[in-house]
Amino acid sequence: MDAAAAATAAGDDEQDQARLDAIADGLQTRDAMRLYNWLSHRCFSDCVVSFYRRALGKREEECVRSCVRKYLLLSTATAARFPHLADSSSSSADD
């Protein structure tokens, strides 16, 4: 392979990587929006019981905060666990 062909192949690889990065960014954004919408719906449905006021009542507000806090703690714990699971599966695949 001559130098020109190698440079072209390297450029193609960079373009492919840029496309894959753009796709991954789009998927992450889509998933984040779905998650936000789901959490909003879930906490609203669980906590808001009165539609007579414009503002949330004290109990409703506390419920929403607690709901979001629980979800964020679960999400953080889950995200922290994924690298350990990946390490375990890759080390068992090497065996």
Accessible surface in RSA format (square Angstrom, percent):
REM  Atomic radii and reference values for relative SASA: ProtOr
REM  Chains: A
REM  Algorithm: Lee & Richards
REM  Probe-radius: 1.40
REM  Slices: 20
REM RES _ NUM      All-atoms   Total-Side   Main-Chain    Non-polar    All polar
REM                ABS   REL    ABS   REL    ABS   REL    ABS   REL    ABS   REL
RES MET A   1   187.48  97.1  96.39  63.8  91.09 216.9 104.90  89.2  82.58 109.4
RES ASP A   2    93.72  65.7  79.92  79.5  13.80  32.6  48.13 113.3  45.59  45.5
RES ALA A   3    86.78  79.8  68.73 106.1  18.05  41.1  75.96 107.0  10.83  28.7
RES ALA A   4    69.06  63.5  57.28  88.4  11.78  26.8  65.46  92.2   3.61   9.6
RES ALA A   5    44.48  40.9  33.32  51.4  11.16  25.4  40.56  57.1   3.92  10.4
RES ALA A   6    47.35  43.5  41.29  63.7   6.07  13.8  42.80  60.3   4.56  12.1
RES ALA A   7    67.02  61.6  50.90  78.6  16.12  36.7  58.23  82.0   8.79  23.3
RES THR A   8    86.65  61.6  77.61  78.7   9.04  21.5  60.33  81.0  26.31  39.8
RES ALA A   9    43.99  40.4  38.37  59.2   5.61  12.8  43.25  60.9   0.74   1.9
RES ALA A  10    49.77  45.8  44.64  68.9   5.13  11.7  48.75  68.7   1.02   2.7
RES GLY A  11    29.39  36.2   0.00   N/A  29.39  36.2  27.97  76.8   1.42   3.2
RES ASP A  12    70.98  49.7  70.16  69.8   0.82   1.9  20.45  48.1  50.53  50.4
RES ASP A  13    94.60  66.3  89.03  88.6   5.57  13.2  26.78  63.0  67.82  67.6
RES GLU A  14   124.43  71.4 115.85  87.6   8.58  20.4  45.53  88.1  78.90  64.4
RES GLN A  15   103.08  57.6  99.44  72.7   3.64   8.7  28.44  60.5  74.63  56.6
RES ASP A  16    66.83  46.8  65.26  65.0   1.56   3.7  21.40  50.4  45.42  45.3
RES GLN A  17    96.54  54.0  95.87  70.1   0.67   1.6  40.45  86.1  56.09  42.5
RES ALA A  18    61.18  56.3  50.35  77.7  10.83  24.6  55.84  78.6   5.35  14.2
RES ARG A  19   141.15  59.3 137.28  70.0   3.88   9.2  64.66  88.4  76.50  46.4
RES LEU A  20   105.46  58.7 101.70  72.8   3.76   9.5 102.11  71.7   3.35   9.0
RES ASP A  21    69.40  48.6  68.73  68.4   0.67   1.6  22.88  53.9  46.52  46.4
RES ALA A  22    64.72  59.5  49.83  76.9  14.89  33.9  55.63  78.3   9.09  24.1
RES ILE A  23   103.81  59.1  96.20  71.7   7.60  18.3 102.80  74.0   1.01   2.7
RES ALA A  24    46.22  42.5  42.96  66.3   3.27   7.4  45.92  64.7   0.30   0.8
RES ASP A  25    87.14  61.0  85.16  84.8   1.99   4.7  26.70  62.8  60.44  60.3
RES GLY A  26    40.44  49.9   0.00   N/A  40.44  49.9  34.61  95.0   5.83  13.1
RES LEU A  27    81.72  45.5  80.93  57.9   0.80   2.0  81.07  56.9   0.65   1.7
RES GLN A  28   124.38  69.6 117.83  86.1   6.55  15.6  42.03  89.5  82.35  62.5
RES THR A  29    87.18  62.0  82.47  83.6   4.70  11.2  60.41  81.1  26.77  40.5
RES ARG A  30   107.17  45.0 100.61  51.3   6.57  15.6  50.91  69.6  56.26  34.1
RES ASP A  31    70.00  49.0  66.30  66.0   3.70   8.7  27.50  64.7  42.50  42.4
RES ALA A  32    58.07  53.4  48.61  75.0   9.46  21.5  53.35  75.1   4.72  12.5
RES MET A  33   104.33  54.0 104.33  69.0   0.00   0.0  72.74  61.8  31.59  41.9
RES ARG A  34   146.16  61.4 139.95  71.3   6.21  14.8  55.55  75.9  90.61  54.9
RES LEU A  35    85.79  47.8  84.10  60.2   1.69   4.2  85.44  60.0   0.34   0.9
RES TYR A  36   142.75  66.6 137.40  78.2   5.35  13.9  97.06  72.9  45.69  56.3
RES ASN A  37    84.24  58.1  78.79  76.1   5.45  13.1  25.71  61.9  58.53  56.6
RES TRP A  38   119.98  48.1 113.12  54.8   6.86  16.1  93.78  50.0  26.20  42.5
RES LEU A  39    21.55  12.0  21.55  15.4   0.00   0.0  21.55  15.1   0.00   0.0
RES SER A  40    50.59  42.8  38.62  51.5  11.97  27.6  39.31  83.7  11.28  15.8
RES HIS A  41   125.62  68.7 119.62  83.1   6.00  15.3  80.41  82.9  45.21  52.6
RES ARG A  42   117.55  49.4 116.22  59.2   1.33   3.2  26.16  35.7  91.39  55.4
RES CYS A  43     3.34   2.5   3.34   3.7   0.00   0.0   3.34   8.5   0.00   0.0
RES PHE A  44    99.82  49.9  97.81  60.6   2.00   5.2  98.88  59.9   0.94   2.7
RES SER A  45    64.93  54.9  34.69  46.3  30.24  69.7  32.84  69.9  32.09  45.0
RES ASP A  46    82.41  57.7  53.46  53.2  28.95  68.4  21.38  50.3  61.03  60.9
RES CYS A  47     6.94   5.3   0.38   0.4   6.56  15.4   1.60   4.0   5.35   5.8
RES VAL A  48    16.04  10.6   5.98   5.4  10.05  24.2   5.98   5.2  10.05  27.3
RES VAL A  49   123.57  81.3  92.09  83.4  31.48  75.9  96.90  84.2  26.67  72.3
RES SER A  50    27.13  22.9  18.27  24.4   8.86  20.4  17.61  37.5   9.52  13.3
RES PHE A  51   149.39  74.7 120.16  74.4  29.22  76.0 122.38  74.2  27.00  77.3
RES TYR A  52   206.46  96.4 170.87  97.2  35.58  92.6 128.15  96.3  78.31  96.5
RES ARG A  53   129.15  54.2 104.85  53.4  24.30  57.9  69.50  95.0  59.65  36.1
RES ARG A  54   254.38 106.8 208.58 106.3  45.80 109.0  88.37 120.8 166.01 100.6
RES ALA A  55    73.93  68.0  60.73  93.7  13.20  30.0  69.11  97.3   4.82  12.8
RES LEU A  56    76.10  42.4  56.38  40.3  19.72  49.6  56.75  39.9  19.35  52.1
RES GLY A  57    16.20  20.0   0.00   N/A  16.20  20.0  16.20  44.5   0.00   0.0
RES LYS A  58   162.64  79.3 147.42  90.5  15.21  36.2  95.34  85.8  67.30  71.7
RES ARG A  59   207.42  87.1 200.85 102.4   6.57  15.6  73.41 100.3 134.01  81.2
RES GLU A  60    10.38   6.0   9.04   6.8   1.34   3.2   9.08  17.6   1.29   1.1
RES GLU A  61    67.80  38.9  67.65  51.2   0.15   0.4  17.27  33.4  50.54  41.3
RES GLU A  62    92.05  52.8  87.50  66.2   4.55  10.8  41.81  80.9  50.25  41.0
RES CYS A  63    48.54  36.7  39.65  44.2   8.89  20.9  19.30  48.9  29.24  31.5
RES VAL A  64    37.55  24.7  37.55  34.0   0.00   0.0  37.55  32.6   0.00   0.0
RES ARG A  65   140.16  58.8 133.74  68.2   6.42  15.3  43.57  59.6  96.58  58.5
RES SER A  66    34.68  29.3  34.47  46.0   0.21   0.5  19.09  40.7  15.58  21.8
RES CYS A  67    24.69  18.7  17.43  19.4   7.26  17.1  10.75  27.2  13.93  15.0
RES VAL A  68    49.19  32.4  49.19  44.5   0.00   0.0  49.19  42.7   0.00   0.0
RES ARG A  69   135.04  56.7 131.71  67.1   3.33   7.9  53.93  73.7  81.11  49.2
RES LYS A  70   141.51  69.0 135.31  83.0   6.20  14.8  82.96  74.7  58.55  62.4
RES TYR A  71    40.61  19.0  35.83  20.4   4.78  12.4  33.48  25.2   7.13   8.8
RES LEU A  72    98.32  54.8  97.83  70.0   0.50   1.2  98.10  68.9   0.22   0.6
RES LEU A  73   118.94  66.2 114.59  82.0   4.34  10.9 115.15  80.9   3.78  10.2
RES LEU A  74   116.56  64.9 110.53  79.1   6.03  15.2 115.31  81.0   1.25   3.4
RES SER A  75    39.54  33.4  32.81  43.8   6.73  15.5   8.45  18.0  31.08  43.5
RES THR A  76    92.49  65.8  86.63  87.8   5.87  14.0  67.14  90.2  25.36  38.3
RES ALA A  77    60.89  56.0  48.69  75.1  12.19  27.7  55.96  78.8   4.93  13.1
RES THR A  78    58.42  41.6  53.71  54.5   4.71  11.2  46.02  61.8  12.40  18.8
RES ALA A  79    61.54  56.6  50.80  78.4  10.73  24.4  52.59  74.1   8.94  23.7
RES ALA A  80    60.47  55.6  47.02  72.6  13.44  30.6  57.26  80.6   3.20   8.5
RES ARG A  81   128.60  54.0 126.63  64.6   1.97   4.7  47.11  64.4  81.49  49.4
RES PHE A  82   122.19  61.1 120.09  74.4   2.10   5.5 120.45  73.0   1.73   5.0
RES PRO A  83    75.74  55.2  68.13  62.1   7.61  27.7  75.59  62.4   0.14   0.9
RES HIS A  84   105.49  57.7 103.09  71.7   2.39   6.1  60.15  62.0  45.33  52.8
RES LEU A  85    86.40  48.1  82.69  59.2   3.71   9.3  83.16  58.4   3.24   8.7
RES ALA A  86    58.41  53.7  49.28  76.1   9.12  20.8  55.53  78.2   2.88   7.6
RES ASP A  87    92.90  65.1  89.65  89.2   3.24   7.7  26.70  62.8  66.20  66.0
RES SER A  88    67.99  57.5  59.09  78.9   8.90  20.5  34.74  74.0  33.25  46.6
RES SER A  89    67.42  57.0  58.91  78.6   8.51  19.6  47.36 100.9  20.05  28.1
RES SER A  90    61.73  52.2  56.21  75.0   5.52  12.7  44.94  95.7  16.80  23.5
RES SER A  91    62.80  53.1  58.31  77.8   4.48  10.3  44.29  94.3  18.51  25.9
RES SER A  92    72.15  61.0  56.06  74.8  16.09  37.1  42.14  89.7  30.01  42.0
RES ALA A  93    83.20  76.5  46.29  71.4  36.91  84.0  58.05  81.7  25.15  66.6
RES ASP A  94   124.50  87.2  89.97  89.5  34.54  81.7  32.04  75.4  92.47  92.2
RES ASP A  95   155.13 108.7  92.70  92.3  62.43 147.6  60.12 141.5  95.02  94.8
END  Absolute sums over single chains surface
CHAIN  1 A     8202.6       7161.4       1041.2       5087.6       3115.0
END  Absolute sums over all chains
TOTAL          8202.6       7161.4       1041.2       5087.6       3115.0
